Amino acid sequence: MSELRQRLGREPDDKLRESESENKLDGETASDSESKSEFGGSAPVPTSDDTPEVLNRALSNLSSRWKNWWVRGILTLAMIAFFFIIIYLGPMVLMMIVMCVQIKCFHEIITIGYNVYHSYDLPWFRTLSWYFLLCVNYFFYGETVTDYFFTLVQREEPLRILSKYHRFISFALYLTGFCMFVLSLVKKHYRLQFYMFGWTHVTLLIVVTQSHLIIHNLFEGMIWFIVPISCVICNDIMAYMFGFFFGRTPLIKLSPKKTWEGFIGGFFATVLFGLLLSYVMSGYRCFTCPVEYNNDTNSFAVDCDPSELFQLQEYNIPLVLQSVLGWKTVRMYPFQIHSIALSTFASLIGPFGGFFASGFKRAFKIKDFANTIPGHGGIMDRFDCQYLMATFVNVYIASFIRGPNPSRLIQQFLTLRPDQQLHIFNTLKAHLVDKGMLANSEDM
């Protein structure tokens, strides 16, 4: 009897807890509710309709589904046109554009954090966030300039000093920001301030690090920048088109509008697009050559003898396909084979960057990161997959493509002291003699 009374006494409490958990919004946990009560903040409301008035009037007779289709389509064409323009302007302008995009993405994520916990006027939060962004960019850009434009750095005295002590200066700048954060800690708000400190650093890891990998890919040759980005754009467009017209089967709960039909259709369309784009671009030196500093003309040059990746070669077609295609061999660039790997990643793994962003937005009950681009959301909404793609391309180049750069080694060799140069010369000469590639002067 006593056990029965205890069980009956617990049942109302259990039912109450179950009803409370059912009443919570999708994705909200107990810790989320506690955070709301502790921090006094509420989730940002979804962004309002930001479609330009001209488009609203022109598309007023359409249903919301088709209106969104046309808005997204028109703005997508505009962004593609802008993409072509900045490619025409060259790699240095592209680097500046990447930096501007990085700053805007950082601003959108930091603003979300500020809006979620806006009830407390945290001292120096925004100032410190932008200061840390400056420190990290100084570190990465300094490393990039020293690595790719070593000759230019050695010619200019101020740049040579900054390059020599670059990492120490970067650490000193970060340490200053760290001390400023510790001094800004306020009683009763410690936990919130550490939350935002972590928020800032995770944002820096996601946004700044990936954007500098994009720049590294760009300096290896514009084709390593354009093809991966274009594959992601193509997959996004084609997955949307296939899903819009043929989508029936939901793909993932995080993005209810994503369908298997769109996912599979986008994959095949992207692989085909990557092969065609790679074939066209592989024939132009301005796309395939790395960006280098020309010491004679004091300018940045994109000119070289094409590597084996960008020279047409003949490949045998598998016997299974010979009867279908009627060909025994095919001439193609080796880079096209690498483009299959790039487009496959862009189609199968790249979308998970978007799913990650969808989960992030659901966690904070927002529709988009911002309303910068009508019909598309913020800049971060467009670059969520690009950052994941940039990391893959950088790892792919380092693992399968990049080798020692002779010109860069010679540049570094010339900056050594004469005795160090002589030591390296004698070592290299002895090595070549042992290999039989150079006659021994004593035997002559």
C-alpha positions in Angstrom: 0.0 0.0 0.0 2.8 2.4 0.9 4.4 1.7 -2.5 1.1 2.3 -4.3 0.7 5.7 -2.5 4.2 6.7 -3.4 3.6 5.8 -7.1 0.3 7.7 -7.2 2.1 10.7 -5.6 4.7 10.7 -8.2 2.4 10.4 -11.2 1.1 14.0 -11.2 4.6 15.3 -11.0 5.7 13.0 -13.9 2.8 14.1 -16.0 3.5 17.8 -15.2 7.1 17.4 -16.3 6.0 15.6 -19.5 3.5 18.4 -20.4 6.2 21.0 -19.7 8.6 19.3 -22.1 5.9 19.0 -24.8 5.1 22.7 -24.5 8.7 23.7 -25.2 9.5 24.9 -28.7 11.3 22.6 -31.1 15.0 22.3 -30.3 14.7 24.0 -26.9 16.1 22.1 -23.9 16.0 22.7 -20.2 19.3 24.5 -20.3 17.9 26.8 -23.0 15.1 27.8 -20.7 17.4 28.4 -17.8 19.6 30.5 -20.0 16.7 32.7 -21.0 15.7 33.3 -17.4 19.2 33.9 -16.2 20.3 36.2 -19.1 17.0 37.9 -19.4 17.2 37.7 -23.2 14.7 36.3 -25.7 15.4 34.8 -29.1 15.5 37.2 -32.0 12.3 37.4 -34.0 12.4 36.1 -37.6 13.4 38.7 -40.2 10.6 40.5 -41.9 10.0 40.6 -45.7 12.8 42.6 -47.2 11.9 42.2 -50.8 12.4 45.4 -52.8 9.2 47.3 -53.5 9.7 47.1 -57.2 9.8 43.3 -57.1 6.8 43.2 -54.8 4.7 45.2 -57.2 5.9 43.3 -60.2 5.2 39.9 -58.6 2.1 40.8 -56.6 -0.2 38.5 -58.7 1.9 35.4 -58.0 1.5 33.0 -55.1 4.0 33.2 -52.3 5.8 30.1 -53.5 6.3 31.4 -57.0 7.0 34.9 -55.8 9.9 33.5 -53.7 11.1 31.5 -56.7 11.3 34.6 -58.9 12.9 36.8 -56.1 15.6 34.2 -55.4 16.2 33.7 -59.2 16.6 37.4 -60.0 18.9 38.0 -57.0 20.9 34.8 -57.8 21.5 36.1 -61.4 22.6 39.5 -60.0 25.1 37.8 -57.6 26.5 35.6 -60.4 27.0 38.7 -62.5 28.8 40.4 -59.6 30.9 37.3 -59.2 32.0 37.5 -62.9 32.9 41.2 -62.4 35.2 40.6 -59.4 36.9 37.7 -61.2 37.7 40.0 -64.1 39.2 42.5 -61.7 41.9 40.0 -60.7 43.2 38.1 -57.7 44.1 41.1 -55.5 40.6 42.5 -55.7 39.3 39.0 -55.0 41.4 38.9 -51.8 39.9 42.3 -50.7 36.3 41.0 -51.5 37.0 37.8 -49.4 38.1 40.0 -46.5 35.0 42.2 -46.8 32.8 39.1 -46.8 34.6 37.7 -43.8 34.0 41.0 -41.8 30.3 41.0 -42.8 29.9 37.3 -41.7 31.6 38.0 -38.4 29.3 41.0 -37.9 26.2 38.9 -38.5 27.1 36.1 -36.1 28.3 38.5 -33.4 25.1 40.6 -33.7 23.0 37.4 -33.1 24.9 36.8 -29.9 24.4 40.4 -28.9 20.7 40.3 -29.6 20.2 37.1 -27.7 21.7 38.5 -24.5 21.0 42.2 -25.1 19.4 42.7 -21.6 22.9 43.1 -20.0 25.0 46.0 -21.2 28.2 44.1 -21.1 31.3 46.4 -20.9 33.6 46.3 -23.9 31.9 43.2 -25.5 31.6 44.6 -29.0 34.9 46.5 -28.8 36.8 43.4 -27.7 35.1 41.2 -30.4 36.3 43.5 -33.2 39.7 43.9 -31.6 40.2 40.1 -31.6 39.1 40.1 -35.2 41.8 42.6 -36.0 44.4 40.6 -34.1 43.6 37.4 -35.9 43.5 39.0 -39.3 46.8 40.7 -38.7 48.3 37.3 -37.8 46.9 35.5 -40.9 47.5 38.2 -43.4 51.1 38.7 -42.1 51.7 34.9 -42.6 50.2 35.0 -46.1 52.3 38.0 -47.2 55.5 36.5 -45.9 54.8 33.1 -47.4 53.7 34.1 -50.9 55.6 37.5 -51.4 58.8 36.8 -49.6 60.9 38.9 -52.1 58.8 42.0 -51.6 59.0 41.7 -47.8 62.8 41.4 -47.9 63.1 44.5 -50.1 61.3 46.8 -47.8 62.9 47.5 -44.4 59.7 48.1 -42.4 58.1 44.9 -43.9 61.3 42.9 -43.1 61.2 44.0 -39.5 57.4 43.2 -39.2 58.0 39.8 -40.8 60.8 38.9 -38.5 58.9 39.6 -35.3 55.4 38.9 -36.8 54.4 36.1 -34.4 55.6 37.9 -31.3 53.7 41.1 -32.3 50.6 39.0 -33.0 50.8 37.3 -29.6 51.4 40.6 -27.9 48.3 42.1 -29.6 46.2 39.1 -28.5 47.5 39.2 -25.0 46.5 42.8 -24.7 42.9 41.9 -25.7 43.0 39.0 -23.2 44.0 41.3 -20.4 41.4 43.8 -21.4 38.7 41.1 -21.2 39.8 40.0 -17.7 39.7 43.7 -16.5 36.2 44.1 -18.0 34.7 41.2 -15.9 31.8 42.4 -13.9 30.4 40.8 -10.7 27.2 38.7 -11.2 27.8 38.6 -15.0 30.9 36.4 -15.1 29.2 33.4 -16.7 27.6 35.5 -19.4 30.8 37.3 -20.2 32.6 34.0 -20.6 29.8 32.7 -22.8 30.4 35.7 -25.1 34.2 35.3 -24.9 33.7 31.8 -26.2 31.1 32.9 -28.8 33.7 35.4 -30.2 36.5 32.8 -30.5 34.3 30.1 -32.1 33.1 32.7 -34.6 36.8 33.6 -35.3 37.6 29.9 -35.8 34.7 29.4 -38.2 34.8 32.6 -40.2 38.3 34.0 -40.2 40.3 30.8 -40.5 38.2 29.5 -43.4 38.4 32.8 -45.2 42.2 32.8 -45.1 42.1 29.2 -46.5 40.1 30.7 -49.4 42.9 33.2 -50.0 45.6 30.5 -49.9 43.6 28.6 -52.5 43.4 31.7 -54.6 47.1 32.2 -54.6 47.7 28.7 -55.8 45.8 29.7 -59.0 42.4 31.3 -59.6 41.1 28.0 -60.9 41.4 26.6 -57.3 39.3 29.5 -56.2 36.7 29.7 -58.9 35.9 26.0 -59.6 35.1 25.0 -55.9 33.0 28.2 -55.3 31.2 27.7 -58.6 30.5 24.0 -57.8 28.9 25.0 -54.5 26.8 27.7 -56.2 25.8 25.3 -58.9 24.8 22.6 -56.4 22.8 25.1 -54.4 20.9 26.3 -57.5 20.3 22.9 -59.0 19.3 21.3 -55.7 16.8 24.1 -55.3 15.5 23.6 -58.9 15.2 19.8 -58.7 13.6 20.1 -55.2 11.2 22.8 -56.4 9.9 20.9 -59.3 10.4 17.2 -58.4 10.9 17.2 -54.6 8.7 14.9 -52.6 10.9 13.0 -50.1 12.2 15.1 -47.1 16.0 14.8 -46.7 16.7 16.1 -43.1 14.7 17.5 -40.3 17.0 20.4 -39.8 16.0 21.7 -43.2 12.4 20.5 -43.9 12.4 22.0 -47.5 15.4 20.0 -48.5 14.5 16.8 -50.5 16.3 13.7 -51.7 15.3 14.5 -55.3 17.0 17.9 -55.0 20.0 16.4 -53.3 20.6 13.7 -55.9 19.7 15.9 -58.9 22.1 18.6 -57.6 24.9 16.0 -57.3 24.8 14.9 -61.0 24.3 18.4 -62.3 27.3 19.7 -60.2 29.7 16.9 -61.3 28.8 17.6 -65.0 29.2 21.3 -64.4 32.5 20.9 -62.7 33.9 18.9 -65.7 32.8 21.4 -68.2 34.0 24.5 -66.3 37.3 22.8 -65.6 37.8 22.1 -69.3 37.2 25.7 -70.2 39.3 27.3 -67.5 42.3 24.8 -67.8 43.2 26.3 -71.2 43.9 29.8 -69.8 47.1 30.7 -67.9 45.4 33.6 -66.1 43.3 30.9 -64.3 45.9 28.1 -63.8 49.1 30.0 -62.8 49.7 30.9 -59.2 49.9 34.5 -58.1 53.5 35.6 -57.7 55.4 38.8 -57.2 57.6 39.8 -60.1 60.8 41.4 -58.7 61.7 42.9 -62.1 58.5 44.7 -62.8 57.6 45.4 -59.1 54.1 44.0 -59.7 52.0 40.9 -59.1 52.0 38.5 -62.0 49.9 35.5 -63.1 52.0 34.0 -65.8 53.8 30.7 -66.0 54.3 27.5 -68.1 51.3 25.3 -67.5 51.9 22.4 -65.2 51.0 18.8 -66.2 47.6 19.3 -64.5 46.7 21.7 -67.3 48.0 19.9 -70.3 45.7 17.8 -72.4 46.3 14.1 -72.1 44.8 11.0 -73.6 42.9 8.5 -71.3 41.5 5.1 -72.1 37.8 4.7 -71.6 36.7 1.6 -69.5 35.5 -1.3 -71.7 32.1 -1.1 -70.2 31.6 2.4 -71.5 33.3 2.0 -74.8 30.3 0.2 -76.3 27.9 2.8 -75.0 29.9 5.9 -76.0 31.6 4.5 -79.1 34.9 5.9 -78.1 38.1 4.1 -77.0 40.0 7.1 -75.7 39.2 10.7 -74.6 41.4 13.8 -74.3 41.0 15.8 -71.2 42.9 17.8 -68.6 44.2 16.0 -65.5 42.6 18.8 -63.5 39.2 17.6 -64.7 39.7 14.4 -62.7 40.5 16.5 -59.6 37.3 18.5 -60.4 35.3 15.4 -59.9 36.5 15.1 -56.4 35.8 18.8 -55.8 32.3 18.7 -57.2 31.5 15.5 -55.4 32.5 17.1 -52.0 30.5 20.2 -52.9 27.4 18.1 -53.6 27.6 15.4 -50.9 29.5 17.0 -47.9 29.2 20.7 -48.7 25.5 20.9 -47.9 26.2 19.8 -44.3 27.7 23.2 -43.8 24.2 24.5 -44.6 22.6 22.0 -42.3 25.0 23.1 -39.6 23.9 26.7 -40.2 20.2 25.6 -40.1 20.7 24.0 -36.8 22.4 27.1 -35.5 19.5 29.3 -36.6 16.9 26.9 -35.2 18.8 26.9 -31.8 18.3 30.7 -31.6 14.8 30.8 -33.3 15.9 33.0 -36.3 15.0 32.6 -40.0 18.2 34.0 -41.5 21.5 35.4 -40.2 20.5 38.8 -41.5 18.4 40.4 -44.3 21.2 41.7 -46.4 20.2 39.9 -49.6 16.4 39.8 -50.3 15.2 36.2 -50.7 18.5 34.8 -49.5 19.1 36.2 -46.0 22.5 37.4 -44.9 26.0 37.0 -46.3 26.6 34.1 -43.9 23.5 32.3 -45.3 25.3 32.3 -48.7 28.7 31.3 -47.4 27.9 28.6 -44.9 28.8 25.8 -47.4 31.7 27.8 -49.0 33.7 27.9 -45.8 33.5 24.1 -45.4 34.5 23.8 -49.1 37.5 26.1 -48.7 38.9 23.8 -45.9 38.5 20.7 -48.1 40.2 22.4 -51.1 43.1 23.6 -49.0 43.6 20.1 -47.5 43.3 18.5 -51.0 45.9 20.8 -52.5 48.3 20.1 -49.6 47.8 16.4 -49.8 47.7 15.7 -53.5 48.8 18.7 -55.5 51.3 21.1 -53.9 55.0 20.3 -54.0 58.1 22.3 -53.1 58.2 25.6 -54.9 61.7 26.1 -56.5 61.4 29.8 -57.0 60.4 30.3 -53.4 63.3 28.2 -52.1 65.7 30.2 -54.2 64.3 33.5 -52.9 64.8 32.3 -49.3 68.3 31.0 -50.2 69.4 34.4 -51.5 68.5 36.1 -48.2 70.9 33.9 -46.2 74.4 35.0 -45.2 77.2 34.2 -47.7 78.7 31.5 -45.5 75.2 29.8 -45.1 74.7 30.0 -48.9 78.2 28.4 -49.4 77.4 25.6 -47.0 74.1 24.8 -48.7 75.8 24.9 -52.1 78.5 22.4 -51.1 75.9 20.1 -49.5 73.7 20.2 -52.7 76.8 19.7 -54.9 77.8 16.6 -52.9 74.3 15.2 -53.1 74.2 15.6 -56.9 77.6 14.0 -57.2 76.4 11.0 -55.2 73.3 10.8 -57.4 75.5 10.8 -60.5 73.9 13.9 -61.9 77.1 16.0 -61.6 80.7 15.1 -62.3 83.2 15.3 -59.4 85.6 18.1 -60.0 88.5 16.1 -58.4 88.1 13.3 -61.1 88.4 15.8 -63.9 
